[in-house]
Amino acid sequence: MTGQMGESVVGRAVLRPFPAKIQVEVTTRCNLRCAMCVKSAAGCAIPEGDLPLDVFRNIAPALPTCEALVLSGIGEPLLHPDLPGMAAFARARMPDTSMLGFQTNGLLLTPELARRLSAAGVDTICLSVDTLDHAAPGGVLHGQGETDRLARTCDMLHRAFARSPRPLRLGVEFVLMADTAPQLPAVVRWAGERGAVFAIVSHVLAYDAAMQGQSLFNPNTVKATAVFQKWKARAAQEGLDIHDSLSFLTTYHRTDGQKRLTELVRRMHEDAHGQGVWLHLRNLLDWDRRNRRDGGRLANLFAEARAVAREGGLELRLPPLQAEDARRCHFIEDGAACVTARGDVSPCQFLWHRYACHMDGVQKHIRPVTFGNLGSEPLDAVWASPAYAEFRRDVLEYASPYCANCALVPCDDIIGDVSPFEADCLGGTVPCGHCLWCMGGLQCLL
């Protein structure tokens, strides 16, 4: 099925004929080593370097249809000496209504650089601020003891953009972690008081084992949780505790109560299967215990942050507290292309680098998926390649298993410690079944 301008419809989404959103990682160098960053993780092998300006210019054919261009990635974009030149080059070729910006820790900004960025046509700058607490635990975090410097950064930007024909959209991004979550309302208030107009909140992706305990994102879907709660209540009505269901798995001689609980759990799985819902009982039990201990604290923090945002006039993008039933790849659906500092073109932030992360209690190895390099061909040609188009179409079928809700997770198909991903348990060849972006847990400026 084909729509306007050559768009084709796959399932519930549109396969875009041109890149609508482009993220270009202008550098992988950084002036910080933040605790939650992939560059701080043991064994990180992402090479440091800057994207050459002549390679960057190969995005030019895709710029006339570009709705948003983000000039940042793993590194700190203000370290790239040609950042204003890149912005000016892109702005001259983009639609006048398109967004052009980047995310930054903001510590390297000078008045002169702010003026150059304004003159180049930048209109959106997002500052990373994870805490205002100078003594926050967990190592180096954005904000922390540098809030005074970040306040000066905000002042510099407002002065530089005061006479710009393009009003500055200043924002902040907050990475939600167990240690820093209580800071969220204060960070939103701080941002509003310094002229920010938006705030993006994202759960953390754990790049090492210690950081996984900081994640507040429940990977069990809403429907899976509803099935679990239904049968938990039935167990209680029969005088049984569903939390005991895994305690006698290796017991041969079971009591009458254990037999009844085993049968109840079997019926729960049957119920879920009939609804097409994936269940991971151990995860459901763990998160049920966590939620009881939490007592709605995170939901209350979100509500407080919303109230602060309304008071300050900020647009606040909060992530869901748990995995969404209907997965959505914003990268593919929104027509995004991600370019690394080496010029490689990847479909998303999940797959643009080689790294390891920790999900579901195990280390997961990610290998990059790329379809070309801007050093040898322009972005529009890479986008139009049959392999890239087929990949995007396969993703939009959403036929991948819901790995985090599978009782067998983590399986060899998705761990990737021995060999690259080839196919999942349903035969799909896109490595998307275990992606936190697709589940709704991670958000970004793009």
LINBELLIN-V56032 format. One record per run of one state. SS is the DSSP state (H for helix, E for strand, C for the rest). FROM is the first residue (numbers start at 0). TO is the last residue. Records with the same first field share a line. If there is no record, write none. Layout:
SS->FROM-TO, FROM-TO
This chain:
C->0-0, 2-2, 6-6, 10-11, 15-19, 24-25, 27-36, 40-48, 50-51, 63-66, 70-75, 79-81, 91-97, 104-109, 120-122, 128-129, 131-141, 160-167, 176-179, 193-196, 203-207, 212-216, 218-220, 237-240, 244-254, 274-279, 294-295, 312-313, 317-320, 322-328, 333-334, 339-342, 346-353, 359-360, 366-368, 373-377, 384-384, 396-401, 405-410, 415-434, 439-445
E->1-1, 7-9, 12-14, 20-23, 26-26, 49-49, 67-69, 98-103, 123-127, 130-130, 142-142, 168-175, 197-202, 217-217, 314-316, 321-321, 335-338, 343-345, 354-358, 361-365, 369-372
H->3-5, 37-39, 52-62, 76-78, 82-90, 110-119, 143-159, 180-192, 208-211, 221-236, 241-243, 255-273, 280-293, 296-311, 329-332, 378-383, 385-395, 402-404, 411-414, 435-438
